[in-house]
């Protein structure tokens, strides 16, 4: 029974390295220091999110439906994956529509300000 490879040490959370590779077909074995993929460092939850992201071809609206979460939640999940891969997520210059509409409904901004923000 094959087990999933983990990328972080369960003791100190350090990065793990593979030291032996073997072929079950011909019994060849290769020893050395091999680095795991960045994807081995990602949590199982975020790997599931990546899988759904790919399945839905990056369509955030489809992800919202499939995960039954809001647009800001999907964006937050995507940012988590970006950070776990070692990158810095870009800041959105334009606030998302849902946030602007909530601010308008809560009386935090005027109708004119909402229109201005939505138009960018």
C-alpha distances in whole Angstrom, upper triangle without the diagonal:
4,7,10,13,16,19,21,22,21,24,27,25,26,24,21,21,19,20,18,16,15,15,12,15,18,17,19,19,21,22,24,24,22,23,21,22,24,22,19,22,23,22,19,23,24,21,22,25,25,23,26,28,27,27,30,32,33,35,36,38,35,32,35,35,31,30,34,35,38,39,39,36,34,36,35,31,32,34,31,29,32,32,28,29,32,34,37,38,41,44,45,49,49,48,46,48,46,47,51,51,50,53,56,55,55,58,57,58,61,61,62,59,57,58,58,55,53,55,54
4,7,9,12,16,18,19,19,22,24,23,23,21,18,18,15,17,15,14,13,13,12,15,17,16,18,17,18,19,21,21,19,20,17,18,20,18,16,19,19,19,17,20,21,18,19,23,22,20,23,26,24,25,28,29,30,33,33,35,32,30,33,33,29,29,32,33,36,36,37,34,32,33,32,29,29,31,28,26,28,29,25,25,28,31,34,34,38,40,42,45,46,45,43,45,44,45,48,49,48,50,53,53,53,56,55,56,58,58,59,57,54,55,55,52,50,52,51
4,6,9,13,15,16,15,19,21,19,20,18,15,16,14,16,15,14,14,15,15,18,20,19,20,18,19,19,21,20,18,18,15,16,18,16,13,16,16,16,14,17,19,16,17,21,20,19,22,24,23,24,27,28,29,31,31,34,31,28,31,31,28,27,30,31,34,34,34,31,29,31,30,26,27,28,25,23,26,26,22,22,25,28,31,32,35,38,39,43,44,43,41,43,42,42,46,47,46,48,51,50,50,53,52,53,56,56,57,54,51,53,53,49,48,50,49
4,6,10,12,14,14,18,19,17,17,16,13,14,13,16,15,14,15,17,16,19,22,20,21,19,19,19,20,19,16,16,12,13,15,12,9,12,13,12,11,14,15,12,14,17,17,16,19,21,20,21,24,25,26,28,28,31,28,25,28,29,25,24,28,28,31,31,31,28,26,27,26,23,23,24,22,19,22,22,18,19,22,25,27,28,31,34,35,39,40,39,37,40,38,39,43,43,42,45,47,47,47,50,48,50,52,52,53,51,48,49,49,46,45,47,45
4,7,9,11,12,16,17,14,14,12,10,10,9,12,13,12,14,16,17,20,22,20,20,18,17,17,17,15,13,12,9,10,12,10,7,10,11,12,11,15,15,13,15,18,17,17,20,22,21,23,26,26,26,29,29,32,30,27,29,31,27,26,29,29,32,32,31,28,27,27,26,23,23,24,21,18,21,21,17,17,19,23,26,27,30,33,35,38,39,39,37,40,39,39,43,44,43,45,48,48,48,50,48,50,53,53,53,51,48,49,49,46,45,46,45
4,6,8,9,12,13,11,11,9,8,10,10,13,15,15,17,20,20,24,25,23,23,20,19,18,18,16,14,12,9,11,11,10,6,8,9,10,10,14,14,12,15,18,17,17,21,22,22,23,26,26,26,29,28,31,30,26,29,30,27,25,29,28,30,30,29,26,25,26,24,21,21,22,19,17,19,18,14,15,17,21,23,25,28,31,33,36,38,37,36,38,37,37,41,42,41,43,46,46,45,48,46,47,50,51,52,49,46,48,48,44,43,45,43
4,7,9,12,12,9,8,6,5,8,9,13,15,16,18,21,22,25,27,25,24,21,19,18,17,14,12,9,7,8,8,8,5,5,8,9,11,14,14,13,16,18,17,18,21,22,22,24,26,26,25,28,28,31,30,26,29,31,28,26,29,28,30,30,29,26,25,25,23,20,20,20,17,15,17,16,12,12,14,18,21,22,26,28,31,34,36,35,34,37,36,36,40,41,40,41,45,45,44,47,45,46,49,49,50,47,45,46,46,42,42,43,41
4,6,9,8,5,5,5,5,9,11,15,17,18,21,24,25,28,30,27,27,24,22,20,18,15,14,12,10,12,11,11,8,6,9,10,12,15,15,15,18,19,19,20,23,24,24,26,29,29,27,30,29,33,31,28,30,32,29,27,30,29,31,30,29,26,25,25,23,20,21,20,17,16,18,16,12,14,15,18,21,23,26,29,31,35,36,35,35,38,37,36,40,41,40,41,44,45,44,46,44,45,49,49,50,47,45,47,46,42,42,44,42
4,5,6,5,5,6,6,10,12,14,17,19,22,25,26,29,30,28,27,24,22,20,18,16,15,14,12,15,14,15,11,10,13,13,15,18,18,18,21,23,22,24,27,27,28,30,32,32,31,34,33,36,35,31,33,35,32,30,33,32,34,34,32,29,29,29,26,24,24,24,20,19,21,19,16,17,18,22,24,26,30,32,34,38,40,39,38,41,40,39,43,44,43,44,47,47,46,49,47,48,52,52,53,50,48,50,49,45,45,47,45
4,6,6,8,10,10,13,15,17,19,21,24,26,27,31,32,29,29,26,25,23,22,19,19,17,16,17,17,17,13,12,14,13,15,17,18,18,21,23,23,24,27,28,29,30,33,33,32,35,33,36,35,31,33,34,32,29,32,31,33,33,32,29,28,29,26,24,25,24,21,20,23,20,17,19,20,24,26,27,31,33,35,39,40,39,38,41,39,39,42,44,42,43,47,47,45,48,46,48,51,52,53,50,48,50,50,46,46,48,46
4,6,8,11,11,14,17,18,21,23,26,29,30,33,34,31,31,27,26,24,22,20,20,19,18,20,19,20,16,15,17,16,18,21,21,22,24,26,26,28,30,31,32,34,36,37,35,38,36,39,38,34,36,38,35,32,35,34,36,36,34,31,31,31,28,26,28,27,23,23,25,22,19,21,22,25,27,29,33,34,37,40,42,41,40,43,42,41,44,46,44,45,48,48,47,50,47,49,53,54,55,51,50,52,51,48,48,50,48
4,5,9,10,14,17,18,21,24,27,30,31,35,35,33,32,28,27,24,22,19,19,18,17,19,18,19,16,14,16,16,19,21,21,22,25,26,26,28,30,31,32,34,36,36,34,37,35,38,38,34,35,38,35,32,35,33,35,35,33,30,30,30,27,25,26,25,21,22,23,20,17,19,19,23,24,27,30,32,35,38,40,39,39,42,40,39,43,45,43,43,47,47,46,48,46,47,51,52,53,49,48,50,49,46,46,48,46
4,7,9,12,15,18,21,23,26,29,30,33,34,32,31,28,26,23,21,18,18,15,14,16,15,15,13,10,12,12,15,17,17,18,21,22,22,24,27,27,28,30,32,32,30,33,32,35,34,30,32,34,32,29,32,30,32,31,29,27,27,26,23,22,23,21,18,18,19,16,14,16,16,19,21,23,27,29,32,35,37,36,35,38,37,36,39,41,40,40,44,44,43,46,43,45,48,49,50,46,45,47,46,42,43,45,42
4,6,10,13,15,19,21,24,27,29,32,33,30,29,26,23,21,18,15,15,13,12,14,13,15,12,10,13,14,17,20,19,19,22,24,23,25,28,28,28,31,33,33,31,34,33,36,35,32,34,36,34,31,34,32,34,33,31,29,28,28,25,23,24,22,19,19,19,17,14,15,15,19,21,23,27,29,32,35,37,37,37,40,39,38,41,43,42,42,46,46,45,48,45,46,50,51,51,48,46,48,47,43,44,46,43
4,7,10,13,16,18,21,24,26,29,30,28,26,23,20,18,16,12,11,9,9,11,10,12,10,8,12,13,16,19,18,17,21,22,21,23,26,26,26,29,31,30,29,32,31,35,34,30,32,35,32,30,33,32,33,32,31,28,27,27,25,23,22,21,18,17,18,16,13,13,13,17,20,22,26,28,31,34,37,36,36,39,39,38,41,43,42,43,46,47,46,48,45,47,50,51,51,48,46,48,47,43,43,45,42
4,7,10,12,14,18,21,23,26,26,24,23,19,17,15,13,10,9,8,7,10,11,12,9,9,13,14,16,20,19,18,21,23,22,23,26,27,26,29,31,31,30,33,33,36,35,32,34,36,33,31,34,33,35,34,33,30,29,29,27,25,24,24,21,19,20,19,15,15,16,20,23,25,29,31,34,37,39,39,38,42,41,40,44,46,44,45,49,49,48,51,48,50,53,53,54,51,49,50,49,46,46,47,45
4,6,9,11,15,18,20,23,24,21,19,16,14,11,9,6,6,5,6,10,12,13,10,11,15,17,19,22,21,19,23,25,23,24,28,28,27,29,32,31,31,34,34,38,36,33,36,38,35,33,37,36,37,36,35,33,31,31,29,27,26,26,23,21,22,21,17,17,17,21,24,27,30,33,36,39,41,41,40,44,43,43,46,48,47,48,51,52,51,54,51,52,55,56,56,53,51,52,51,48,47,49,46
4,6,8,11,14,17,20,20,17,16,13,10,9,8,6,5,6,7,11,13,14,11,13,17,18,19,23,22,20,23,25,24,24,28,28,27,29,32,32,31,35,35,38,37,34,37,38,35,34,37,37,39,38,37,35,33,33,31,29,28,28,25,23,24,23,20,19,20,24,27,29,33,36,38,41,43,43,42,45,45,45,48,50,49,50,53,54,53,56,54,54,57,58,58,55,53,54,53,50,49,51,48
4,7,10,14,16,19,19,16,14,10,8,6,5,5,6,9,10,14,17,18,15,17,20,22,23,27,26,24,27,29,27,28,31,32,31,33,36,35,35,39,39,42,40,38,40,42,39,38,41,41,43,42,41,38,37,37,35,32,32,32,29,27,28,27,23,22,23,27,30,33,36,39,42,45,47,47,46,49,49,48,52,54,53,54,57,58,57,60,57,58,61,61,62,59,57,58,57,53,53,54,52
4,7,10,13,16,15,12,11,7,6,4,6,8,8,11,12,15,19,19,16,19,22,23,24,27,27,25,27,30,28,28,31,32,31,32,36,35,35,39,40,43,41,38,41,42,39,38,42,42,44,43,42,40,38,38,37,34,33,33,31,28,29,29,26,24,26,29,33,35,38,41,43,47,48,48,48,51,50,50,53,55,54,56,59,59,59,61,59,60,63,63,63,60,58,59,59,55,54,56,53
4,7,10,12,12,10,8,6,5,6,9,10,9,12,12,15,18,18,16,19,22,23,23,27,26,23,26,29,26,26,30,30,29,30,33,33,34,37,38,41,39,36,40,41,37,37,40,41,43,42,42,39,37,37,36,33,32,33,31,28,29,29,26,24,26,29,33,34,38,41,43,46,48,48,47,50,49,50,53,54,54,55,58,59,59,61,59,60,62,62,63,60,58,59,58,54,53,55,53
4,6,9,9,6,6,4,6,9,12,14,13,16,15,18,21,21,19,22,24,26,25,29,28,25,27,30,28,27,31,32,30,31,35,34,35,39,40,42,40,38,41,42,38,38,42,42,44,44,44,41,39,40,39,35,35,36,33,30,32,32,29,27,29,32,36,37,40,44,46,49,50,50,49,52,51,52,55,56,56,58,60,61,61,64,62,62,65,65,65,62,60,61,60,57,56,57,55
4,5,6,5,5,7,9,12,15,17,16,18,17,19,23,22,21,24,26,27,26,30,29,26,28,31,28,27,31,32,29,30,34,33,35,38,40,42,40,38,41,42,38,38,42,42,45,44,45,42,39,40,40,36,35,37,35,32,33,34,30,29,31,34,37,39,42,45,46,50,51,51,50,52,52,53,56,57,56,58,61,61,62,64,63,63,66,65,66,63,61,61,61,57,56,57,56
4,6,5,8,9,12,15,18,20,19,21,20,21,25,24,22,26,27,28,26,30,30,27,28,31,29,27,31,32,30,31,34,34,36,39,40,43,40,38,41,41,38,38,42,43,45,45,45,42,40,41,41,37,37,38,36,33,35,35,32,31,33,36,39,40,43,47,48,52,53,52,51,53,52,53,57,58,57,59,62,62,62,65,63,64,67,66,67,64,62,62,62,59,57,59,57
4,6,8,11,14,17,20,22,21,23,22,24,27,26,25,28,30,31,29,32,32,29,30,33,31,29,32,34,31,31,35,35,37,40,41,44,41,39,43,43,39,40,43,44,47,46,47,45,42,43,43,39,38,40,38,35,36,38,34,33,35,38,41,42,45,48,50,53,54,54,52,54,54,55,58,59,59,61,64,64,64,67,65,66,68,68,68,66,63,64,64,60,59,60,58
4,6,9,12,16,19,21,21,23,23,25,28,28,26,30,32,33,32,35,35,31,33,36,34,32,35,37,34,34,38,38,39,43,44,47,44,42,46,46,42,43,47,47,50,49,50,47,45,45,45,42,41,42,40,37,38,39,36,34,37,39,43,44,47,50,52,55,56,56,55,57,57,58,61,62,62,64,66,67,67,70,68,68,71,70,71,68,66,66,66,63,61,62,60
4,6,10,13,16,19,19,22,22,24,27,27,25,28,30,32,30,34,34,31,32,35,33,32,35,37,34,35,39,38,40,43,45,47,44,43,46,46,43,43,46,47,50,49,49,47,44,45,45,41,40,42,39,36,38,38,35,33,35,38,42,43,46,50,51,55,56,56,55,57,57,57,60,62,61,63,66,66,66,69,67,68,71,70,71,68,66,66,66,62,61,62,61
4,7,10,14,16,16,19,20,22,26,26,24,27,29,31,30,34,34,30,32,35,33,32,35,36,34,35,39,38,39,43,44,47,44,42,46,46,43,43,47,47,49,49,49,46,44,44,44,40,39,40,38,35,36,37,33,32,34,36,40,42,45,48,50,53,55,55,54,56,56,57,60,61,61,62,65,66,66,68,66,67,70,69,70,67,65,65,65,61,60,61,59
4,7,10,13,13,17,17,20,24,24,22,25,27,29,29,32,32,29,31,34,32,31,35,36,33,35,38,38,39,42,43,46,44,42,45,46,42,42,46,46,48,47,47,45,42,43,42,39,38,39,36,33,34,35,31,30,31,34,38,40,43,46,48,51,53,53,52,55,55,55,58,60,59,61,64,64,64,67,65,65,68,68,68,65,63,64,63,60,59,60,58
4,7,10,10,14,15,18,21,22,20,23,26,28,28,32,31,28,31,33,31,30,34,35,32,34,38,37,37,41,42,45,43,41,44,45,42,41,45,45,47,46,46,43,41,41,40,37,36,37,35,32,32,32,29,27,29,32,35,37,40,44,46,49,51,51,50,53,53,53,56,58,58,59,62,63,63,65,63,63,66,66,66,63,61,62,61,58,57,58,56
4,7,9,12,14,18,21,22,20,22,25,27,28,31,30,28,31,33,31,31,35,35,33,35,39,38,38,42,42,46,44,41,44,46,43,42,45,45,47,46,45,43,41,41,40,37,36,36,34,31,32,31,28,27,28,31,34,37,40,43,45,49,51,51,50,53,53,53,56,58,57,58,62,62,62,64,62,63,66,66,66,63,61,62,61,57,57,58,55
4,6,10,13,16,19,21,18,20,24,26,27,30,29,27,30,32,30,30,34,34,33,35,38,37,37,41,41,45,43,40,43,45,42,41,45,44,46,44,44,41,39,39,38,35,34,34,32,29,29,29,26,24,25,28,32,34,37,41,43,46,48,49,48,51,51,51,54,56,55,56,60,60,60,62,60,60,63,64,64,60,59,60,59,55,55,56,53
4,7,10,13,16,18,16,17,20,23,24,28,26,25,28,30,27,28,32,32,31,33,36,35,35,38,39,42,41,38,41,43,40,38,42,41,43,41,40,38,36,36,35,32,31,31,28,26,26,25,22,21,21,25,28,31,34,37,40,43,45,45,45,48,48,48,51,53,52,53,56,57,57,59,56,57,60,60,60,57,55,56,55,52,51,53,50
4,7,10,13,14,13,14,18,20,22,25,23,21,25,26,24,25,28,28,27,29,32,31,31,35,35,38,37,34,37,39,36,35,39,38,40,38,37,35,33,33,32,29,28,28,26,23,23,23,20,18,19,22,26,28,31,34,37,40,42,42,42,45,45,45,48,50,49,50,53,54,54,56,54,54,57,57,57,54,52,53,52,49,48,49,47
4,7,9,11,10,11,15,17,19,22,20,19,22,23,21,22,26,25,24,27,30,28,28,32,32,35,34,31,34,36,34,32,36,35,36,35,34,32,30,29,28,26,24,24,22,20,20,19,16,14,15,18,22,24,27,31,33,36,38,39,38,42,41,41,44,46,46,47,50,51,50,53,50,51,53,54,54,51,49,50,49,45,45,46,43
4,7,8,6,8,11,14,16,19,17,15,19,20,18,19,22,22,21,24,26,25,25,29,29,32,31,28,31,33,30,29,32,32,33,32,31,29,27,27,26,23,22,22,20,17,17,17,14,12,14,17,21,23,26,29,31,35,37,37,36,39,39,39,42,44,43,44,47,48,48,50,48,48,51,51,52,49,47,48,47,43,43,44,42
4,5,5,8,10,13,14,17,15,13,16,17,15,16,19,19,18,21,23,22,21,25,25,29,28,25,28,30,27,26,30,29,30,29,28,26,24,24,23,20,19,19,17,14,14,15,12,10,12,15,18,20,23,26,28,32,33,33,33,36,36,36,39,41,40,41,44,45,45,47,45,46,48,48,48,45,43,44,43,40,39,40,38
4,5,6,7,11,13,15,12,11,15,15,13,15,18,17,17,20,22,21,20,23,23,27,26,23,26,28,26,24,28,26,27,26,25,23,21,20,19,17,15,15,14,11,11,11,8,6,8,11,15,16,19,23,25,28,30,30,29,33,32,32,35,37,37,38,41,42,42,44,41,42,45,45,45,42,40,41,40,37,36,37,35
4,5,5,9,10,12,10,8,11,12,10,12,15,14,14,17,19,18,18,21,21,24,23,20,23,25,22,21,25,24,25,24,23,21,19,19,18,15,14,15,13,9,11,12,9,7,10,13,16,17,20,23,25,28,30,30,28,31,31,31,34,36,35,37,40,40,40,43,41,41,44,44,44,42,39,40,40,36,35,37,35
4,6,8,9,12,11,9,13,14,13,14,17,17,17,19,22,22,21,24,24,27,26,23,25,27,24,23,26,26,27,27,26,23,21,22,20,17,17,17,15,12,14,14,10,10,12,15,18,20,23,26,28,31,33,32,31,34,34,34,37,39,38,39,42,43,42,45,43,44,47,47,47,44,42,43,43,39,38,40,38
4,7,9,12,10,10,13,14,13,15,18,18,18,21,23,23,21,24,24,27,26,23,25,27,25,23,26,25,26,25,24,22,20,20,18,16,15,15,12,10,12,11,7,8,10,13,16,17,21,24,26,29,31,30,30,33,32,32,35,37,36,37,40,41,40,43,40,41,44,45,45,42,40,42,41,37,37,39,36
4,7,8,6,6,10,11,10,12,15,15,16,18,20,20,18,21,20,23,22,19,21,23,21,19,22,21,22,22,21,18,17,17,15,12,12,12,9,7,10,10,6,7,10,13,15,16,19,22,24,27,28,28,27,29,29,28,32,33,32,34,37,37,37,40,38,38,41,42,42,39,37,39,38,35,34,36,34
4,5,5,6,9,10,11,12,14,15,17,18,20,21,19,22,20,23,22,18,20,22,20,17,20,19,21,21,20,17,16,17,15,12,13,13,10,9,12,12,8,11,13,16,17,18,21,23,25,28,29,28,27,29,28,28,31,33,31,33,36,36,36,39,37,38,41,41,42,39,37,39,39,35,34,37,35
4,5,5,6,9,10,10,12,14,15,16,18,20,19,21,20,22,21,17,19,20,17,15,19,18,21,21,21,17,16,18,16,13,14,15,12,11,14,15,12,13,17,19,20,20,24,25,27,30,31,29,28,30,28,29,32,33,32,34,37,37,37,40,38,39,42,42,44,41,38,40,40,36,35,38,36
4,5,5,6,9,10,11,12,14,15,17,18,17,19,17,19,18,14,16,17,15,12,15,15,17,18,17,14,13,15,13,10,12,13,11,10,14,14,12,14,17,18,19,19,22,23,24,28,28,26,24,27,25,25,29,30,28,31,33,33,33,36,35,36,39,39,40,37,35,36,37,33,32,35,33
4,5,5,6,9,10,10,12,14,15,16,14,16,15,18,17,13,15,17,15,13,16,15,17,16,16,13,11,12,11,7,8,10,8,6,10,11,9,11,14,15,16,15,19,20,21,25,25,24,22,25,24,24,27,29,28,29,32,32,32,35,34,35,37,37,38,36,33,35,35,31,30,32,31
4,5,5,6,9,10,11,12,14,15,14,17,16,19,17,14,17,18,15,14,17,17,19,19,19,16,14,15,14,11,11,13,11,8,12,13,10,11,15,16,18,17,21,23,24,27,28,27,25,27,26,27,30,31,31,33,35,36,36,39,37,38,40,40,41,38,36,37,37,33,32,34,33
4,5,5,6,9,10,10,12,14,14,15,15,17,15,12,14,15,12,11,14,15,17,17,18,15,13,15,15,11,11,14,13,11,14,16,14,14,18,19,21,19,22,24,24,28,28,27,24,26,25,26,29,30,29,32,34,34,34,38,36,37,40,39,40,38,35,36,37,33,32,34,33
4,5,5,6,9,10,10,12,11,12,11,14,12,9,11,13,10,9,13,12,14,14,14,12,9,11,11,8,8,11,10,8,12,14,13,13,17,17,18,16,19,20,21,24,24,23,21,23,21,23,26,27,26,28,31,31,31,34,33,34,36,35,37,34,31,32,33,29,28,30,29
4,5,5,6,8,10,10,9,12,12,15,13,10,14,15,13,12,16,15,17,16,16,14,11,12,13,9,8,11,11,8,10,13,12,11,15,15,17,15,18,20,20,24,24,24,22,24,23,24,27,28,28,30,33,33,34,36,35,35,38,37,38,35,32,33,33,30,28,30,29
4,5,5,6,9,10,10,12,13,15,13,11,14,15,12,12,16,16,18,18,19,17,13,15,16,13,12,15,14,12,14,17,15,15,18,19,21,19,22,24,24,27,27,26,24,26,25,27,30,30,30,33,35,35,36,39,37,38,40,39,40,38,35,36,36,33,31,32,32
4,5,5,6,8,8,10,10,12,9,7,11,11,8,9,13,13,15,15,17,14,11,14,15,12,11,15,15,13,15,18,17,17,20,20,21,19,21,23,23,26,25,24,22,23,22,24,27,27,27,30,32,32,33,36,35,35,37,36,37,35,32,33,34,30,28,30,30
4,6,5,6,5,7,8,11,9,7,10,12,10,11,14,14,15,13,15,13,10,11,13,10,9,13,13,11,13,16,16,15,18,18,19,16,18,20,19,23,22,22,19,21,21,22,25,26,26,28,30,31,32,34,33,33,35,34,35,33,30,30,31,28,26,27,26
4,5,5,6,9,11,13,11,10,14,15,13,14,17,17,18,17,19,17,14,15,17,14,12,15,16,13,14,18,17,16,19,19,20,18,20,22,22,25,25,25,22,24,24,26,28,29,30,32,34,34,35,38,37,36,38,37,38,36,33,33,33,30,28,29,29
4,6,8,9,11,13,10,9,13,13,11,13,16,17,18,17,20,18,15,17,19,16,14,18,18,16,18,21,20,19,23,22,24,22,23,25,24,27,27,26,24,25,25,27,29,30,30,33,34,34,36,39,38,38,39,38,39,37,34,34,35,32,29,31,30
4,5,6,8,9,6,7,10,11,9,11,14,15,16,15,17,16,13,15,17,15,13,17,18,16,18,21,21,20,23,22,23,21,22,23,22,25,24,23,20,21,21,24,26,26,27,30,31,31,33,35,35,34,36,34,35,34,30,30,31,28,26,27,27
4,6,9,11,9,10,13,14,13,15,17,17,18,16,18,18,14,15,18,16,13,17,18,16,17,20,20,19,22,21,22,19,20,22,21,23,23,23,20,22,22,24,26,27,28,31,32,32,34,36,35,35,36,35,35,33,30,30,31,28,25,26,26
4,6,9,8,8,11,13,12,13,16,15,15,13,15,15,11,11,14,13,10,13,15,13,14,17,18,17,20,18,19,16,17,18,17,20,19,19,17,19,19,21,23,24,25,27,29,30,31,33,32,31,33,32,32,30,27,27,28,25,22,23,23
4,6,5,6,9,10,11,12,14,14,13,11,14,14,10,11,15,14,12,15,17,16,16,20,21,20,23,21,21,18,18,19,17,20,19,18,15,16,17,19,21,22,23,25,26,27,29,31,30,29,31,29,30,28,25,25,26,23,20,22,22
4,5,5,6,9,10,10,11,10,10,7,10,10,7,8,12,11,10,13,15,14,15,18,19,19,22,20,19,16,17,17,15,18,16,16,13,14,14,16,18,19,19,22,23,24,25,28,27,26,28,27,28,26,23,23,24,21,18,20,20
4,5,5,6,9,10,10,10,9,7,11,12,9,11,14,14,13,16,18,18,19,22,23,23,26,24,23,20,20,20,17,20,18,17,13,13,13,16,18,17,18,21,22,22,24,27,26,26,27,25,27,25,22,22,24,21,18,20,21
4,5,5,6,9,10,10,11,10,14,13,10,13,16,14,14,17,19,18,19,22,23,23,26,24,24,21,22,22,20,23,21,20,17,17,16,19,21,21,22,25,26,26,27,30,30,29,31,29,31,29,26,26,27,25,22,24,24
4,5,5,6,8,8,9,9,11,10,7,10,12,11,11,14,15,15,17,19,20,20,23,22,22,19,20,20,19,22,21,19,16,17,16,18,21,21,21,24,26,25,27,30,29,29,31,30,31,29,26,27,28,25,22,24,24
4,6,5,5,5,6,6,9,8,7,10,12,11,12,15,16,16,18,21,21,22,25,23,23,20,20,20,19,22,20,18,14,14,13,15,18,18,18,21,22,22,23,26,26,26,28,27,28,27,23,24,26,23,20,23,23
4,6,5,7,8,10,13,12,10,14,16,14,15,19,19,19,21,24,24,25,28,27,26,23,24,24,22,25,23,21,17,17,15,18,21,20,20,23,24,24,25,28,28,29,30,29,31,29,26,26,28,26,23,25,26
4,6,8,11,12,15,13,11,14,16,14,15,18,18,18,20,23,23,23,26,26,26,23,25,25,24,27,25,23,20,20,18,21,24,23,23,26,28,27,28,31,31,32,33,32,34,32,29,30,31,28,26,28,29
4,5,9,10,12,10,9,12,13,11,13,16,16,16,19,21,20,22,25,24,24,21,23,23,22,26,24,22,19,19,17,19,23,22,21,24,26,25,26,30,29,30,32,31,33,31,28,29,31,28,25,28,28
4,7,10,12,10,10,13,14,13,15,18,18,19,21,23,23,25,27,27,26,23,25,24,23,26,24,21,18,18,15,18,21,20,19,22,24,23,24,27,27,28,30,29,31,30,26,28,29,26,24,27,28
4,7,8,6,7,10,11,10,13,15,15,17,19,20,21,23,25,24,23,20,21,21,20,23,21,18,15,15,13,14,18,17,16,19,21,20,21,24,24,25,27,26,29,27,23,25,27,23,22,25,25
4,6,5,6,9,10,11,13,14,16,17,19,20,21,23,25,24,22,19,20,18,17,19,17,14,11,11,9,11,14,13,13,16,18,17,18,21,21,21,23,23,25,23,20,21,23,20,18,21,21
4,5,5,6,9,10,11,12,14,16,17,19,20,21,23,21,20,16,16,15,13,16,14,12,8,9,8,10,13,13,13,15,17,17,19,21,20,20,23,22,23,21,18,19,20,17,15,18,18
4,5,5,6,9,10,10,12,14,15,16,18,20,21,19,17,14,14,13,12,15,13,10,8,10,8,8,12,13,12,14,17,17,17,20,18,19,22,22,23,20,17,19,20,16,15,19,18
4,5,5,6,9,10,11,13,14,15,17,19,20,19,18,15,16,15,14,18,17,14,12,13,11,12,15,16,15,17,20,20,20,23,21,22,25,25,27,24,21,23,24,20,19,22,21
4,5,5,6,9,10,11,12,14,15,17,19,17,17,13,15,15,14,17,16,14,12,14,12,14,17,18,17,19,22,22,23,25,24,24,27,26,28,25,22,24,24,21,19,22,21
4,5,5,6,9,10,10,12,14,15,17,15,13,10,11,11,10,14,13,12,10,13,12,12,15,17,17,18,21,22,22,24,23,23,25,25,26,23,21,22,22,18,17,20,19
4,5,5,6,9,10,11,12,14,16,14,13,10,12,12,12,16,15,13,12,15,14,13,17,18,18,19,22,23,22,25,23,24,26,27,28,25,22,24,24,20,20,23,21
4,5,5,6,9,10,11,13,15,14,13,11,14,14,15,19,18,17,15,18,16,17,20,21,20,22,25,25,25,28,26,27,30,30,31,28,26,27,27,24,23,25,24
4,5,5,6,9,10,11,13,11,11,9,11,12,13,17,17,16,15,18,17,17,20,22,22,23,26,27,27,29,27,28,30,30,31,28,26,27,27,23,22,24,22
4,5,5,6,9,10,11,9,8,6,9,10,11,15,16,15,15,18,18,17,20,22,22,23,26,27,26,29,26,27,29,30,30,27,25,26,26,22,22,24,22
4,5,5,6,9,10,10,10,9,12,13,15,19,20,18,18,21,20,19,23,25,24,25,28,29,28,31,28,29,32,33,33,30,28,30,29,25,25,27,25
4,5,5,6,9,9,10,9,13,15,16,20,21,20,19,23,22,22,25,27,26,27,30,31,31,34,31,32,35,35,35,32,30,31,31,27,27,29,26
4,6,5,7,5,7,6,10,12,14,18,19,19,19,22,22,22,25,27,27,27,30,32,31,33,31,31,34,34,34,31,29,30,29,26,26,27,25
4,5,5,5,6,7,11,13,16,19,21,20,20,24,24,23,26,28,27,28,31,32,32,34,31,32,35,35,35,32,30,32,31,27,27,29,26
4,5,7,9,10,14,17,19,22,24,24,23,27,26,25,28,31,30,31,34,35,34,36,34,35,38,38,39,35,33,35,34,30,30,32,30
4,6,9,10,14,17,19,22,24,24,24,27,27,27,30,32,32,32,35,37,36,38,36,36,39,39,39,36,34,36,35,31,31,32,30
4,7,10,13,16,19,22,24,24,25,28,28,27,30,33,32,32,36,37,36,38,35,36,39,39,39,36,34,36,34,31,31,32,29
4,6,9,12,15,18,21,21,22,25,26,25,27,30,30,30,33,35,34,36,33,33,36,36,36,33,31,32,31,27,28,29,26
4,6,9,12,15,18,18,19,23,23,22,24,27,27,27,30,32,31,33,30,30,33,33,33,29,28,29,28,24,25,26,23
4,6,9,12,14,15,15,19,20,19,21,24,24,24,27,29,28,30,27,27,30,30,30,26,25,26,25,21,21,23,20
4,6,9,12,13,14,18,19,18,19,22,23,23,25,27,27,28,25,25,27,28,27,24,23,23,22,18,19,20,17
4,6,9,10,11,15,17,15,16,19,20,19,22,24,24,25,22,21,24,24,24,20,19,20,19,15,16,17,14
4,5,7,8,12,14,12,13,17,17,17,19,22,22,23,20,19,21,21,21,18,16,17,16,12,13,14,11
4,7,9,12,15,13,13,17,18,17,19,22,22,22,19,18,20,20,18,15,15,15,13,10,11,11,8
4,6,9,12,11,10,13,15,14,16,18,19,20,17,15,17,17,16,13,12,12,10,7,7,8,6
4,7,8,7,7,10,11,11,13,15,16,17,14,13,15,15,15,12,10,12,11,7,7,10,8
4,6,6,7,9,10,11,13,15,16,17,15,14,16,16,16,14,11,12,13,9,8,11,10
4,6,5,6,9,10,11,12,14,15,15,13,15,13,14,13,9,10,12,9,6,10,11
4,6,5,6,9,10,10,12,14,14,13,15,14,16,14,11,13,14,12,10,14,14
4,5,5,6,9,10,10,12,11,11,13,14,15,13,10,13,14,10,10,14,14
4,5,5,6,9,10,11,9,8,10,10,11,9,6,9,10,7,7,11,11
4,5,5,6,9,10,10,9,10,9,12,11,7,10,12,10,9,13,14
4,5,5,6,9,9,9,11,12,14,13,10,13,15,13,12,16,17
4,6,5,6,5,6,9,10,12,10,8,12,13,11,12,15,16
4,5,5,6,5,6,7,10,9,7,10,12,11,11,15,16
4,5,8,8,9,9,13,12,10,13,15,14,14,18,19
4,6,8,10,11,15,13,12,15,17,16,16,20,20
4,6,7,9,12,11,11,14,15,15,16,19,20
4,7,10,12,10,10,13,14,13,15,18,18
4,7,8,6,7,10,11,10,12,15,15
4,5,5,6,9,10,11,12,14,15
4,5,5,6,9,10,11,12,14
4,5,5,6,9,10,11,12
4,5,5,6,9,10,11
4,5,5,6,9,10
4,5,5,6,9
4,6,5,6
4,5,5
4,5
4
